[in-house]
Amino acid sequence: MAKQFKQTRWVFWFFLMVLILVSHVAEAQEYPVKPITLVNPGGAGGSTDLLMRAVISVSSSYLEQPIVLDLKPGGSGAVGTDFVAKAAPDGYTLLCGGPGWNSTLPAIEGRSKGPEYFDAVCRINYNSSFTLVRSESPFKTLNEAIQWAKANPNKLVFGNTGVWGAADLCWKIVRHQTGIVTRDVPHEGGGPFIVALLGGHVDIGITGPPISLPHIQAGKLRALAYNDNKRLAQAPNVPTAKEQGIDVIDHFWRSILVPKGTPPSVINKLAAAFKKITEDPSFVEMIKKFGEEVNYLGPEEFTKMWKEEYESRKQLAKLYKK
């Protein structure tokens, strides 16, 4: 009787495990069966917001369910990042990853969340940035602004798009190289920063082409430098910072991340869909208009790049953290 009971129990557990396995396989095959939330931890109207809206505009052709954009700014990206890190690892809550809130901030300040809390789906692209002033500013070049700041310590007001974000880090490097002292005012993303710069609340700042190019072309803002190895095709008259003797490169990447533990089958399905999105002609044309291009990396390639960057940010802390 005892032997028969043991055999019955073994058969029960065997079939239970089979059912669980089959359900997981079926779930992965069916994914997605409901709308997907994409959390942007940056502010409304910023370059990341514009890019993600371009993604969503074509995503329905490559995923069976719609992607809904959810803005959760705050804490230089930490609020939205922490929210997604705590979400169920089922592929229905995605994070728009960025170097500020997913590399620099966690590596240097221990805030927000880095690679140990997320699995990488892909990198969509990266872009560099302009150093900007209002068109009526007396500064015509980056060196003019730096020389004035040297002569007037702590009077030049720099507006960044979040503490230890890409713009803030870029300016810290400028300050380190030149020895200038400025008054820095943080904002929750590129949108709020642009409003502050146009309104005269800050004197100078750094942000990407998507939100700055229209104002440059309209004559409202003047670009003093482009922070890359080469000039931007859409603004060929703007010299790079390196051309002006400042060795600074700003590569702000945008990625798709999911909570750690998300099934590999779901990650692979998302990665394949986002690759198709980045190859969509209308998407490519859309982002080209605001000065960007596709730089797709799949899960493995992007994970490697991200982890290397994260470790390098820990070393940067020794130079730039106050």
C-alpha positions, 0 to 999 in steps of 0.5 A: 500500500505504501509503495503504491502511494509513493508511485501515485505521488511520484506520478502526480508530481511528474505530471504537475511539473509537465503542466508547469513546463507546458504553461511556461512554453505556452505563455512564451509563445503567446506573449504578448497577450496584453498591452505593454507599458514602456516607462520613460524615467526622463521628462516630457518633451525631452529627446528620449521622450521624442525617440520613444514616441517615434518607436511607438508610432510604428511598433504595432506593425511588429508586436501583437499588442500596443506599447503604452508610454508611461512618463515617470520622471524624478530623481534624475531618472531614479524614480522610473528606474526603481519602479520598473526594477520592482515590476513583475519580470514578465515582459509587460513593463519595459524601461527606456534605459539610459546612461545617466540613470542606469550607469552613472547614477548607480555607479557613482551615487548608489542611487537608481539601478544598474545591470544587476537589476535588469536584463538587456533587450537592446540598444536602439541608438545613441546621440551626442549633444549640443552645448547651447546658449540663447541667441542673444547671449554674448558668447559666440564660441565655447571658449568665449563662455569658458573664458568668461566663466574663468573671470567670473567664478560661480556666475555662469549658470549651467542648466543640466537635464539631471544630476549625473545624467549625460549632460551633467557628466559632460559639463563636469568633464569640461569643468575638470579640464578648464578649471572653471567654477559654475552654478549648476541647476538640475532639471528633470529632463531635456524638456524642462531644461529647454524651457528654462534656457529659452526663458533666461533662467539658465545661461548655458546647457547641454542637450541632444539634437531632437529638442534643440535643433528646431530652436537652433534652426529657428534662431532662438538658440545658438549651438557653441559646440557639438560634443562628438568626434565629428560635426552633425550633418544637420548642423555643419557649421557648429564645430565640435568641442574637440575642435575648440580644444575641449576633449569631451565626447557625449554619447547618450544611448537609449535602450530597452530593459526589462526586470531581471529574471524575465524569460529569455524567450520573451527577451528574444521576442522583444529584441527581434521586434525592436530590431524590426522597428529600428529598420522601419523606413518611416522610423528611420526617416522620423528620427533623421529629421531631428538629428539622430540615427539607428545604432541597434545592438542586440541583448548580448552585445549591449549587455557587454557594452553596458557592463563595461560602461558601468564599471568605467563610471565607478572609476570616474567617481574618483575624478569628478565626484565632489 
